Amino acid sequence: MVRLILAAQADPKRQWSWQWQTIFEDMHQKQMVSEVDWQSYWRQAYSLAIQVSERNNLLLISISRSPQPRASRFSFETTIDLESVRLGKTRLFPPPFHFEGLELTQLPIQLPLPPLEELQDGPQIIDAVVVLHFVRSMFIEEQAPNVSIPLKTTFTLQPREH
């Protein structure tokens, strides 16, 4: 059932049903949904994605989301914070950024590249974690806990003279 609901939610041609979200969230409360599937549910609900490129020794990171979430009785009053970013094994320290409200759909971040001796030319893996903070629930008696969502992408580091 979990996989069917996630597949329906991921299909942008399908109209999203509030009954599916209720079933899925009830299943999560009954501990019938894995943490990975719970994260997928929220990543898909907000169409969260990360894109990365490199230019002039800067790492250009863009985190995007849909203007209207595709799920949840909890999803309308949220902020989304960038918690962490890793380039391979190197932890990067982005300034605090977050989405608040529905009008902002893209979050551009520029970070200096780590020292070249820590990197190899070619494909690089970026791991980031964003956190959904549910500011105010649609149902006063229910408050969803924060959800950490991993995002991953690759980009190619341009060859350099070392």
KANOR-V821268 format. One record per helix or strand of 2 or more residues. SS is the DSSP state (h for helix, s for strand). FROM is the first residue (numbers start at 0). TO is the last residue. Records with the same first field share a line. If there is no record, write none. Layout:
SS = FROM-TO  FROM-TO
This chain:
h = 1-9  17-28  34-44  115-117
s = 48-54  57-63  77-86  89-91  97-99  105-111  121-133  146-156
